[in-house]
Amino acid sequence: MKKYRVIQWATGVVGSAALRGIIRHPKLELVGVKVYSDDKEGLDAGDIVGMDKTGVQAIQDIDAILALDADCVIYCPMPWDVDEMCRLLESGKHLITPCPYWFPFIQDQEAAKLIEAACKKGNVNLHASGCNPGGIAERFPLTFTGWCNRIDRITMTEYGDCRAYSSEGVVRELMNLGKTPEEAANNPYKEFLTSFWNQPIDLIAEGLGSEIITYEAKHDFILANQPIETAVGIIEEGTIALNRNRHIGKTREGTEIIEEQIWFMDDIEQTRLQSKMDIPRSSGWRIKIDGDVNIIVDIDFPPELSQEEHVAQGMSTTGFHLVNAVPIVCEADNPGIKTFLDLPMITGCMGTHVTDR
Ligand SMILES: NC(=O)c1ccc[n+]([C@@H]2O[C@H](COP(=O)([O-])OP(=O)(O)OC[C@H]3O[C@@H](n4cnc5c(N)ncnc54)[C@H](OP(=O)(O)O)[C@@H]3O)[C@@H](O)[C@H]2O)c1
């Protein structure tokens, strides 16, 4: 059986989950690990994620990674770099990433063109996946629209007590937690964040055979009333400790598509916040479809797990979704950006059996 040769690029929260996924996957072989941190350089990949030794040492040098003979790179840095992604693609390696290229053709046309050209040059594909976006935001709601006829509204909501999420780049820089309202208003990522969340909206519209004619973005927040201890350090009193982002697209036929994230730095009681928001639970997701069929799909973690375990498992779904896509992305015809609309079903993999049929 062919094993796909895979490189793990960056070993932060998501990259580490992906690395564990690659090492265990029966159809994949780990051939390289790119790290940024000096203290990870030279470490065996297994040691980075608390698994048995793999014989593959982590390296910082990009040219050495580019020179490796590999089918696919799981690309999980923060921040990411389009030129770097193009170099990897041009070197003939497929690329799978949780970074914002789920459906870039409308929101980020320049990057989409560069990536498409690099894919053609390298005769490979790029697929962006993840958990949200990359799952809850578009793949799963689109699946349920197959049960519906008239669709008035599709709402995806993410609830996240993020105190245990240790990515400063995502939690503080991107999502504004711990910033003052003024700092948040001037966040250099502000416009980018809107285009980021509009991508899954565009992808759903495309899946419905439509297009978005109006976009709207709303941002509400609540400040901390005391210092709050978290995995990214203290969230100071008077800084943002709850964020509610809503991005809303309306299609030509009037279907509303809403992407909502409520991320907070407290437990569900919110006693450390200056006011309280009505939140049904501390983690998980809700997909709601309104129309002639009305559906609510709640995805949650078992209550006996701790909040740290909820966050760890949420991040694992992001990494594992990337890894499980490798065989499908490597086999997809016609080089270019492959969205969920272009690929067959991506499943987990526990073995290599195939029924003769
Ligand atoms: N779609 C989704 O559902 C989803 C969910 C979560 C995150 N994400 C995305 O996934 C990516 C990784 O997130 P994360 O939570 O793993 O973040 P993280 O824990 O902050 O990890 C980022 C990693 O990037 C590497 N890095 C350090 N300095 C860097 C630099 N100057 N340039 C580029 N990379 C650098 C480091 O790798 P080493 O530790 O190996 O040195 C670091 O661990 C982010 O781009 C984030 O936006 C997507």
The ligand as an SDF file (V2000), in Angstrom:
LIG
                    3D

 48 52  0  0  0  0  0  0  0  0999 V2000
   -9.3500   26.6880   11.1720 N   0  0  0  0  0  0  0  0  0  0  0  0
   -9.3650   26.4160   12.4550 C   0  0  0  0  0  0  0  0  0  0  0  0
  -10.2790   25.7880   12.9710 O   0  0  0  0  0  0  0  0  0  0  0  0
   -8.2210   26.8700   13.3160 C   0  0  0  0  0  0  0  0  0  0  0  0
   -8.2500   26.6440   14.7040 C   0  0  0  0  0  0  0  0  0  0  0  0
   -7.1540   27.0400   15.4710 C   0  0  0  0  0  0  0  0  0  0  0  0
   -6.0560   27.6350   14.8660 C   0  0  0  0  0  0  0  0  0  0  0  0
   -6.0730   27.8490   13.5190 N   0  0  0  0  0  0  0  0  0  0  0  0
   -4.9000   28.4100   12.8310 C   0  0  0  0  0  0  0  0  0  0  0  0
   -3.8580   27.4420   12.9480 O   0  0  0  0  0  0  0  0  0  0  0  0
   -2.5950   28.0790   13.0510 C   0  0  0  0  0  0  0  0  0  0  0  0
   -1.8680   27.5310   14.2700 C   0  0  0  0  0  0  0  0  0  0  0  0
   -2.6410   27.8320   15.4310 O   0  0  0  0  0  0  0  0  0  0  0  0
   -2.1350   27.3600   16.8780 P   0  0  0  0  0  0  0  0  0  0  0  0
   -3.2720   27.4300   17.7960 O   0  0  0  0  0  0  0  0  0  0  0  0
   -1.3730   26.0810   16.7210 O   0  0  0  0  0  0  0  0  0  0  0  0
   -1.1030   28.5300   17.1870 O   0  0  0  0  0  0  0  0  0  0  0  0
    0.1840   28.4740   18.1610 P   0  0  0  0  0  0  0  0  0  0  0  0
   -0.0530   27.4890   19.2490 O   0  0  0  0  0  0  0  0  0  0  0  0
    0.4530   29.8770   18.5060 O   0  0  0  0  0  0  0  0  0  0  0  0
    1.3190   27.8690   17.2280 O   0  0  0  0  0  0  0  0  0  0  0  0
    1.9000   28.5820   16.1830 C   0  0  0  0  0  0  0  0  0  0  0  0
    3.2590   28.0030   15.8640 C   0  0  0  0  0  0  0  0  0  0  0  0
    3.8270   28.8080   14.8410 O   0  0  0  0  0  0  0  0  0  0  0  0
    5.2250   28.7250   14.9330 C   0  0  0  0  0  0  0  0  0  0  0  0
    5.8440   30.0630   14.8880 N   0  0  0  0  0  0  0  0  0  0  0  0
    6.5800   30.7040   15.8490 C   0  0  0  0  0  0  0  0  0  0  0  0
    7.0450   31.8750   15.3860 N   0  0  0  0  0  0  0  0  0  0  0  0
    6.5900   31.9800   14.1240 C   0  0  0  0  0  0  0  0  0  0  0  0
    6.7280   32.9650   13.1060 C   0  0  0  0  0  0  0  0  0  0  0  0
    7.4460   34.0750   13.3110 N   0  0  0  0  0  0  0  0  0  0  0  0
    6.1440   32.7560   11.9070 N   0  0  0  0  0  0  0  0  0  0  0  0
    5.4150   31.6540   11.6870 C   0  0  0  0  0  0  0  0  0  0  0  0
    5.2230   30.6760   12.6140 N   0  0  0  0  0  0  0  0  0  0  0  0
    5.8130   30.8510   13.8200 C   0  0  0  0  0  0  0  0  0  0  0  0
    5.5990   28.0060   16.2200 C   0  0  0  0  0  0  0  0  0  0  0  0
    5.9860   26.6880   15.8660 O   0  0  0  0  0  0  0  0  0  0  0  0
    7.0170   25.7720   16.7400 P   0  0  0  0  0  0  0  0  0  0  0  0
    6.3720   25.6790   18.1040 O   0  0  0  0  0  0  0  0  0  0  0  0
    7.0400   24.4990   16.0090 O   0  0  0  0  0  0  0  0  0  0  0  0
    8.3380   26.4440   16.7990 O   0  0  0  0  0  0  0  0  0  0  0  0
    4.2940   28.0440   16.9840 C   0  0  0  0  0  0  0  0  0  0  0  0
    4.1660   26.9930   17.8710 O   0  0  0  0  0  0  0  0  0  0  0  0
   -2.8770   29.5770   13.1570 C   0  0  0  0  0  0  0  0  0  0  0  0
   -2.5770   30.1610   11.9070 O   0  0  0  0  0  0  0  0  0  0  0  0
   -4.3530   29.6810   13.4690 C   0  0  0  0  0  0  0  0  0  0  0  0
   -4.9570   30.8020   12.9170 O   0  0  0  0  0  0  0  0  0  0  0  0
   -7.1240   27.4860   12.7410 C   0  0  0  0  0  0  0  0  0  0  0  0
  1  2  1  0
  2  3  2  0
  2  4  1  0
  4  5  1  0
  4 48  2  0
  5  6  2  0
  6  7  1  0
  7  8  2  0
  8  9  1  0
  8 48  1  0
  9 10  1  0
  9 46  1  0
 10 11  1  0
 11 12  1  0
 11 44  1  0
 12 13  1  0
 13 14  1  0
 14 15  2  0
 14 16  1  0
 14 17  1  0
 17 18  1  0
 18 19  2  0
 18 20  1  0
 18 21  1  0
 21 22  1  0
 22 23  1  0
 23 24  1  0
 23 42  1  0
 24 25  1  0
 25 26  1  0
 25 36  1  0
 26 27  1  0
 26 35  1  0
 27 28  2  0
 28 29  1  0
 29 30  1  0
 29 35  2  0
 30 31  1  0
 30 32  2  0
 32 33  1  0
 33 34  2  0
 34 35  1  0
 36 37  1  0
 36 42  1  0
 37 38  1  0
 38 39  2  0
 38 40  1  0
 38 41  1  0
 42 43  1  0
 44 45  1  0
 44 46  1  0
 46 47  1  0
M  CHG  2   8   1  16  -1
M  END
$$$$
